[in-house]
Amino acid sequence: MTSSKLYFVALLIILSALVSSVQSIRIMDASSDCDFRGPCKKKEDCYARCEVDRPPFNNATCAPKGSNRQCCCILS
């Protein structure tokens, strides 16, 4: 019984790692839609870099790029 629970937990961890990897790849594939403008830690860091001055702040996001995160100013 314990081994089946351990197997299930391991499977969930592997699946969650795969899902987050696919999401990162999807954002990186959208890089042609982005103008990367420097490092960030959260979305709010990108508002000034992307020259967003009023809501909704849809055209600025903090996206993974390589091993760090970069401001992605979405091109319209």
Secondary structure, 3 states (H helix, E strand, C coil): CHHHHHHHHHHHHHHHHHHHHHHHHHHHHHHHHEEEEEECCCHHHHHHHCCCCCCCCCCEEEEEECCEEEEEEECC
